[in-house]
Amino acid sequence: MNFYHSSSFFAASADYATAAAIKCLLAYADGLEGCEIDVQLCNGAVILEGRAPCGAAVDAAVGIASEFTSKPVRNNIIRSAFQ
C-alpha cells in the first residue's frame, strides 16, 4: 500500500488544514485582538482552547469556527483578564 494514497493521510491533512484555517480566521477577526486561542481537531471535533478577555470574544470565536466547519466545535476557552 502506498502511504501517500492512504485515506487516513488525506483525512489528517484535511484536519490540519481546517485547524490552520480556523486559527487564521480567529487571529484576524475583529473583536478578537489579543485573544490567545489555539485550534485542534480531535476525534472529529474542533477544539478551541486558550484565553479571551470576555464572553463576547468567546462567543465570537465559537461562532467563527462553527460557521467555517460542519464539525462539532468544543469550547475550552477560559475567560480571563490579560495581565
Kinemage of the C-alpha trace (Angstrom):
@kinemage 1
@onewidth
@group {chain A} dominant
@subgroup {mainchain}
@vectorlist {calphas} color= white
{ca met a 1} P 0.000 0.000 0.000
{ca asn a 2} L 1.274 3.411 -0.919
{ca phe a 3} L 1.182 5.685 2.131
{ca tyr a 4} L 0.532 8.805 0.093
{ca his a 5} L -2.718 7.401 -1.272
{ca ser a 6} L -3.993 6.285 2.112
{ca ser a 7} L -7.351 7.781 3.093
{ca ser a 8} L -6.076 8.377 6.631
{ca phe a 9} L -3.266 10.522 5.216
{ca phe a 10} L -5.768 12.723 3.377
{ca ala a 11} L -8.061 12.896 6.409
{ca ala a 12} L -5.173 14.023 8.620
{ca ser a 13} L -4.160 16.613 6.024
{ca ala a 14} L -7.729 17.927 5.822
{ca asp a 15} L -7.939 18.146 9.630
{ca tyr a 16} L -4.662 20.053 9.789
{ca ala a 17} L -5.820 22.437 7.053
{ca thr a 18} L -9.160 23.012 8.802
{ca ala a 19} L -7.469 23.796 12.118
{ca ala a 20} L -4.980 26.127 10.438
{ca ala a 21} L -7.716 27.976 8.543
{ca ile a 22} L -9.838 28.489 11.667
{ca lys a 23} L -6.809 29.668 13.636
{ca cys a 24} L -6.046 32.170 10.872
{ca leu a 25} L -9.647 33.430 10.835
{ca leu a 26} L -9.574 33.896 14.612
{ca ala a 27} L -6.223 35.686 14.504
{ca tyr a 28} L -7.551 38.370 12.152
{ca ala a 29} L -11.170 38.656 13.348
{ca asp a 30} L -12.415 41.996 14.645
{ca gly a 31} L -13.003 41.867 18.381
{ca leu a 32} L -10.575 39.021 18.999
{ca glu a 33} L -7.412 41.106 19.092
{ca gly a 34} L -5.214 39.944 21.919
{ca cys a 35} L -7.034 36.652 22.459
{ca glu a 36} L -4.853 33.584 22.806
{ca ile a 37} L -6.837 30.790 21.147
{ca asp a 38} L -5.434 27.514 19.877
{ca val a 39} L -7.345 25.272 17.487
{ca gln a 40} L -7.046 21.486 17.274
{ca leu a 41} L -9.066 18.700 15.738
{ca cys a 42} L -9.605 15.642 17.901
{ca asn a 43} L -11.967 12.715 17.269
{ca gly a 44} L -13.788 14.618 14.535
{ca ala a 45} L -14.408 17.765 16.588
{ca val a 46} L -12.832 21.214 16.550
{ca ile a 47} L -11.398 22.068 19.974
{ca leu a 48} L -10.883 25.726 20.896
{ca glu a 49} L -8.547 26.301 23.854
{ca gly a 50} L -6.913 29.367 25.315
{ca arg a 51} L -7.898 32.668 26.872
{ca ala a 52} L -10.211 35.512 25.989
{ca pro a 53} L -10.970 38.669 27.985
{ca cys a 54} L -14.782 38.434 27.870
{ca gly a 55} L -17.739 36.264 26.997
{ca ala a 56} L -18.400 38.196 23.786
{ca ala a 57} L -14.946 37.246 22.485
{ca val a 58} L -15.517 33.586 23.391
{ca asp a 59} L -18.897 33.627 21.639
{ca ala a 60} L -17.366 35.264 18.566
{ca ala a 61} L -14.594 32.644 18.356
{ca val a 62} L -17.063 29.762 18.665
{ca gly a 63} L -19.310 31.382 16.062
{ca ile a 64} L -16.471 31.822 13.559
{ca ala a 65} L -15.341 28.219 13.974
{ca ser a 66} L -18.917 26.920 13.707
{ca glu a 67} L -19.554 28.873 10.516
{ca phe a 68} L -16.363 27.591 8.908
{ca thr a 69} L -16.811 23.861 9.543
{ca ser a 70} L -19.628 21.362 9.825
{ca lys a 71} L -17.702 19.504 12.537
{ca pro a 72} L -18.806 19.961 16.155
{ca val a 73} L -16.995 22.785 17.970
{ca arg a 74} L -15.993 22.287 21.606
{ca asn a 75} L -15.235 25.401 23.605
{ca asn a 76} L -12.472 25.165 26.210
{ca ile a 77} L -11.672 28.894 26.143
{ca ile a 78} L -11.165 30.434 29.571
{ca arg a 79} L -12.391 33.962 30.198
{ca ser a 80} L -9.666 35.846 31.982
{ca ala a 81} L -8.260 39.321 32.024
{ca phe a 82} L -4.823 39.567 30.469
{ca gln a 83} L -2.020 40.936 32.540
